Amino acid sequence: MQNGGHIVMNKEFGPQIEKDLIHIFCDSIGKNGYLGICTSPTLNVTHIVGPAVQDEENSGEDGIIQWCKMANVSYDNTFTVYFDIHEDIIDQFVYFQIVSKFVNEDGFIIWRIITKSIATTSNFSDCIASLDIDVLSLLIAKKAVLMARKKKINENEVGNFVDEICYDILYQSSIKDKIVPDVLKSLPRSLFLLKMGPLLGPILQHPDDIEYTRLLFLNSCFEDSLRLLNPALLVAHVEDDQIGLVPLPLEDLALQSRNILVLDHHTDILIWSGSYTTVPEYDYIREFCLNYAKEVSARRFPQPEIRTFSEGESDARWLQCRLIPSHKDDMALQDKSFPQITLLSAAERSDLMSKFHRTDEISYNQYLVELFPRLYKILQ
C-alpha cells in the first residue's frame, strides 16, 4: 500500500491503526502523482517540502523548474514552497504556476493547472502589512525543523537560527517608525513555542518520537501544522446548564484546581482535571470534553492519542511541559498575558503559585528580555 511514507509508531497499533487504515483508503484519490512548479524568471524555487520526492530526470523540462513525485494523492496533500529572488523585480506581478498530474481510481490521467499572480510593491510598509503571520511562522518553523533533521547541525545552532531570523524581521520592520508593526508582534511568541515545543524543545522524548513528530509537521497541511506549532488550550465553562469550551492563553497559569482543560496538540489531545473537579459530579463535563476530542479528531490522520488525567498525577506533566511557564513573571505581566487570573482572590492566586516547582525553563517575557532587549518595550 502506498501511503506517502507515513511512519507508524508502535503506540498506534490498536484502535488507532484501524482508523488510520480507513482514512488511507477513503481519502486517497489517486496514485503515481506528479507536482510541477513554474515561476516568473526573477524567482528561483529552492525547496519544496511535503509528501513527495524530487524527480531529477524530468525537472527543467517544458519550462517547469521542479517536478516532484507523489506516491499517494489525497485531498489534503500539502506542499511548502521556498524561493529566492535572484534579480530585481520590475514587473507589477510575479507568477506561480502549479501543475499536478495523477492516475485516478478509474485509471485515467488527471491534470490540474493553477496559476497565481502576486502583486509586487516597492513600499516596505505595504509589504509588511500584506504578511500572514501564521504562514510566516510556519515557513520559519519548517525550515528550522529541516535544519534540525540534519545530523551535522546541533539544536543550539537551530535555536540561534530561529532567534536571528526573528530579530532581523522585527528590527528591520521597526527602523523607520521605531515601532514593531502590529502584524508582526505575535511572531516571537509563535517561534518561542516552536523552541519550547516537541519539534525543537527540551521536552524529554525518545528520538523516534521526535523524528516522527518532525516528519508529520513537515508533511502536514496548514491547519495541522499550525496546531502542532501553536496548540489550542480550552477550559470547560458551564452557564445555564450549557457546557462550552473557552480558549485560554497557552500558559501554566491555567492550571487552576477548579478548571477542566483540553489541549489539542494534534498528535495528542490532553484532558486535565483540577483537584477540585475530580469528584463524580464533574464527570459529565469530562465526558463532554472527551466527546469533543473524539469529534474534532474523527478524520485526523494519524489518529491522535487522547489522554485524561488529574492534577497531581504523573501524567499531568504532559500538559504542563507544553504550557508557557508564566508563573515566573511578575504579577503585572501575568495580569496582562493571562487576564483570567485577575478573577482569583489573593489566597487562590497564592495557592496557584505555590504549586509550581523551580525549573530551568524561561517564560515568554523572560525570553523577550533576554534575546530582544532593544525591542522588548516596543513589542508590548
N, C-alpha and C positions, 0 to 999 in steps of 0.2 A: 504494500500500500504506500503510495506517495503522499506524504503529509507535509511536505515542505521542510522537513528536517527538524521537527519539534522534539526536544529532549523529554523523555518520560522519566520522572523521578520515582523511586521505589514507593514513596508515600502516596502516590497517585493510584496505585493498584488497589482495587476495591470498588465501591460505588462510583468514585470519581472517574475511573477509567472507562466505565460503561457509558457515562455521559459524554466523555471526550470522543469516544468512537462514534457515537451517534452524531455528534457535531461534525466530525470529519466527513462522514458520508452524506449528511444532509446539506451542508453548506458549500461543498465543492461544486463548482460549475464547469470545470474542465481540467485538462491536463496539457502537458507539453507547451507551456506558455512562454511567451517572449515579451519583453518590455524594452522599448527603444525610446531614447530621449534625444531631441534635436533642439538646439538653441540658436539665438542670434550669434553672428560671428564674433561679437565682442565678449562673449561669455564662454567659459570653459568648465564643463562638468568635471568635478574632481572625485566625488564619491557618490555612490548610490547605495543606501543602506536599507535592507529589507530581506524578505524571504526569497532570495534569488542568488545566482552566481553569475559572474561576468562571462559573456560569450565572446571570447577573444577572437574567434575565427571570423565572426560577422561584423564586429564593431568597426565603424567607419564606412561601411558600405552604404550606398544610396543616400549619402548626406546625413545618416544617423550617426551621432557621435558615440553613443553607448548602446549596446544590446545586452540584456540580461536574460538568463533562463530561469523560469519558474517551474518547479516540479509539480506544484499543485496550484490551481487557480480558484480563488473564492472571492466573495463579495467584499470581504474586509482585508484583502491583501493591501498592504500599505508600504510605501517607499519614501525614504527621506533623501532628498537630493541636495548636495552641496555643490556650489560652483564659485569660481572666482572671475574677476574682471581683468582681462589681460591687456585692454587698451581703453582709452577714453570713450565714453558713450556720448554720441552727439545726436542720436535719434530720440524722438519723443517717447518711444516704446521699445521694450525688448520682448522677445517672443520665446515661448517654450512650447514645443510640440511633443506630446506623449503618444506613442504608438504601442498598442498591445495586440498580440495575436495568440490564440489558443485553440485547442480542439475541444469542442463541447461534448456533452454526453452522447449525442447522436452521431459523432464522428465528423461533424462539419467544422471547417476552419473559420473562426470568427475574428474579424479585425475591428479594432476601435481606435479612433484618432481624435485626440483632444488638443486644441490649440489655445493657449492662454497668452494674452498680451498684458504686460505690466508697465504702467506709466513711469517714466523717469523724471527726476527733478534735480535741479542744482541747489535747491534750498534745503539746508540741513535740518531745519525745524520741521519742514513738511515731511522729510524722510523719517524723522523720529516719530512724528505723530501717526505715521502710517503703520507702525510696528504692531504686531500682535504679540503681546508679552508672553503668552503661553507657547506660541510657536517658537519664539526666540529662545525661551528657556529650554525647550525640548531639543532644539538644534544644538545648543551648547552641551546639554546633558548627554545626548547620544554621541557627540564627538568625544566627550570625556570618557564615556564608557568604552568606546572603541580603543582609546589610548590605554585604558586600564587593562584590557584583554591582552595587550602586548607584554610579554614577559620581561622585555628589556626596560620597561618603564615602571617605576615603583609608584605606590599610591601617593606619596608625598609630591611627586612631580605632577601627577594628575590633579591633585588638590591645588597646587600652585597655578596650574593652567587655568582652572576654574576661577580662582581669585583674580588672576591677572586680567583675564578677558572681561570679567565683571567690572573690575576697577577701570579699565580702559574705556568701556562703554559709558560708564557713569561720569567719568572725568571729562571725556570729550564732549558729552552732551551738556555739561554744565559750565563750560568755559565762557560762553557768551553772556548768559544771564545770571551766572553764579547760583543756579538752582537746578536740581535734577528734575527733568520733566516728569509729570505725574505718571505717564505711561510706563516709565522705567523704574518707579520706586519699589515695585514688588519683585523686580528681578533678583536682587541679592537674597531675598527670602527663599525664592524657589531654588537658587543654587546652593544656599545653606542646607535646605532639605535634601538636595542631592548628595552633599558631602556627608551628612549625618545618617542618611537612609541606607537601605540594604544594597544599593547599587555601588556605592563607594565608601560608605561609612564604617565606623568601628564596631557595628553590631557583630557579636560572635556568631559565626556561621561556618558550616562546612564548606570547603572550596567548591564542591559540586553544587551546593545551594546558591552560591554567589554566581557561578558561571551560568546556571540555569536562569536566574533572575535577569542577568545581564543580556543573555540571548533573547529572552522573552521581550525585554524592553526594546531592544534594537529592532525586533520584527513586529512590534505591536502597532496598532492603529493609533491615531491621535488621542482619542478618549482613553484608551487603555494605558498608553504611555503616560498621560497626564496623571492618571490615577496612581501609577507606580511612583511617580515623582512627587506628587502633592496630594496625598490621600485625604479623603473626606472624613472628618470626625463629627459624629452626630450624637446628640443627647436626647433621650426619650422625655417627652413632655406630655403631661395629661391635663386636659382642660375640658370641663363639662363632659366628663366620661369619654372623651375622644383622645386617642393616643396619636401623637405626631413625633417626628424626628426633626430636631432643630440643629442647624450647623453651628459648630463651635470652632474657634481658632485651634490649630493643631498644637496645643500646649499642655504641659503636665498639670497646669492649674485646673484642668477639667476633672482631675482625679478626686472629686469630692464624694464623700461617703453616701450622699443622697442621690447620686447620679447613676444612671444606667447608660453606658456609652457604646457606640458602634463605630468601629474604624474599618473602612473599606480600603485595603491596601492592594487590591486586585488579586494577588496570589493568595491572600489570606483575608478573611473578614473576622474581626475580633469583637466579641461582645463581653463587656466588663460590667460587673455589678458592684457598686459600692457597698461597704459593710452594712449600712443602714437598710439596704434594699434586698438583702439575701433571704428575708423571711418569705413564707409562701404567698402572702397577699400581693407580692410584686411579681409573681410568676407569670401572670397574664401579660405584663409588659415585656418580660423576657421572651415570651412566646411570640409576641408581636415583632420584636427585633429579629428573632430567628426566622420568622416567615419573610420579613423584609429582606434579609440576607439571601435567602433562597430565591426570592423573586428577582432581585436585581442581578443575580449571577446565573440565572437559569440558562442563558445562551452564551455564557462566557467560556472561552477556550484558552487555556485549560481550565477546568473547574477549580475554583478556589477551595481552600480548606477553611471551614467555619469553626472557630474555636470559641467556647464560652468558659468564663472563669470569673472568680470573685476577687475582690480586694484582699490582699494578704496572701493569696495563693501563689505558688511558684510560677505558674504560667502567666501571671499578671505582668511579668517583666516583658513579655512580648509586646504589650501595649505601651508600657512606659518608655521602652527604648526607642519607640517611634515618635515620641512627643518631644517638642522643644522644651528644654528644662528652664522655663521662665521663672520658676521659683527662686532662681539665683538673682533675679533683677530686684531693684528696689520697688517699693510699693507704688510709686508714681508711674513707673514703667509698666508694672503689672496691670494697673488700672487702665492704662492706655491700650495695651496689647490684648488684654482679656477683660473687657468691661463687665462680664458677668460676675467677676469676683467681688465687685463692689456691693453685691447683694448679700454677701456674707456678713455676719456680725464679727466683731473683733475677736471673740473667742473661737468662732468657727474658722476664721482665717488663720489664727494662730495654730489651731489644731491641724489644719491642712498643711501648713509649713513644716510642722514637726514630723510629718510622715516621710519627708524626703531625706535620703542619705547623701553624704558627701561623695561626689563623683568628679571625674576629670572633664566631663562634657561641659561645654560652654553654652550659654543662652544665645539667642539670635542677636540681642542687643550687645552682648559682650563680643560677639563675632564682628559686628559692625565697628565697634570702638577699636578693636584690636587690629583689624585689617584696613579699615577705611576711616582713619581718624579725621582726615581733612574733609571728608564727605559726610560724616556722621550727622552733623546738625542739619544739613540741607536735605537729608533723607527722611527726617522726622516729619 
